[in-house]
Amino acid sequence: MHSRVCILGSTGSIGCSSLDVISRNSERYSASILTAHSNYQKMFEQCKRFSPELVVMVCDKSAKMLTQLLNDAELEIPVVAGIEQLNNIDFAEHCEVVIAAIVGAAGLLPTLAAVKAGLKILLANKESLVMSGDLFMQQVKQSNACLLPVDSEHNAIFQSLPAESHSKAGWSGVKKVLLTGSGGPFLKEPLSELVTKTPDQACAHPNWEMGRKISVDSATMMNKGLELIEACYLFNLSLQQIQIVVHPQSIIHSMVSYDDGSVISQMGNPDMRTPIAHCLAWPERIDAGVEPLDFFNLKPLEFEEPDFERFPCLLLAIKAIETGASAPCILNAANEIAVAAFLAERIKFTQIAEVIKITLERSNFENLDNIDAILRVDGQARSLAETVIGEIS
């Protein structure tokens, strides 16, 4: 059966990897909708190769530039512009599968719209679930959408959990979920030197090729904090059921420990095409273009506990899920603003955690039971974080 795929954020790293997997399995999948913020040059190349039914560009100027390039190339591909167009895509008309790969809070509304359409959703946008939590999962249940995790760690957990033993009481026989993280580029750096780290240094991940925002999140281990929160909602786990394990080689992507002493893990080379291909074809398997592990040339695998002095953002995320209510939403918003400020060289690397901590301390927490409340709290937290940056920079 041929499936049409929408990629929310096709010009980013996950989007490009998704298109690579689709190109290797063109007899089964086609790219029907591609969306991006403003990278019209890359979108033009994707249009030439994949001929989508529709393109959505958030930036109006970029949409006009893309339209001109398509006209010059005599390609009749409709292009629409604006955030409203992104948030109101008619998914049911154009696709059966949606890959949610927009980074940050910008992915929340289009991802929720895809969920409401009751489609197969490949979730790579962890921030949308961190922001909306219970509301997001309730919508998945109501619409009967098929939600599959693309994040390598959550995909590994999904593959390692028992297939048919989930109840409201939890996962039968599961003792603990072990969520692995590399520790990023500064794992062994002296703590005194972290204050001097530049955006380029923070984005130089030793194992993964990622966008700049998620690369900084990996360097602070906020990425693991957001994944911890996501795992709680995604798999209906308590905080006490999840243990974070620093694994610098990024070969074991996560593990599940069972009551009988067994530990089941998912292993593979650090390449996002593996979890994308797994979710795209689930419950089958397809070619991802990724070489299997060569066990005779593997470096020794190391594991250690996270150092909260080195990674204060991770501790802030743990406290946020403990607090509950709107704390995870505020945490995410403050982090996005702080990371953007660091990438713009407005604050130092070590001040990312400071901005988030102060923003949380100055915030009032409330239960978020509708999308308007989530967006309001998100906006307030962003404004507060900007104020904090102005005070400390």
Buried (B, 14 or more C-beta within 10 A) or exposed (E): EEBBBBBBBBBBBBBBBBBBBBEBBEEBBBBBBBBBBBBBEBBBEBBEEBEBBBBBBBBEEBBBBBBEBBEEEEEEBEBBBBBEBBBBBEBEEBBBBBBBBBBBBBBBBBBBBBBBBBBBBBBBBBBBBBBBBEBBBEBBEEBEBBBBBBBBBBBBBBBBBEEEEBEEEBBEEBBBBBBBBBBBBBBEBEEEEBEEBEBEEBBEBBBBEBBBBBBBBBBBBBBBBBBBBBBBBBBBBEEEBBBBBBBBBBBBBBBBBBEEEEEBBBBBBBBBBBBBBBBBBBEEEBEBBBEEEEEEEEEEEEEEEBBEEBBBBBBBBBBBBEBBBBBBBBBBBBBBBBBBBBBEEBBBBBBBBBBBBBBBEBBEBEEBEEBEBBBBBBEBBBEBBBBBBEEBE
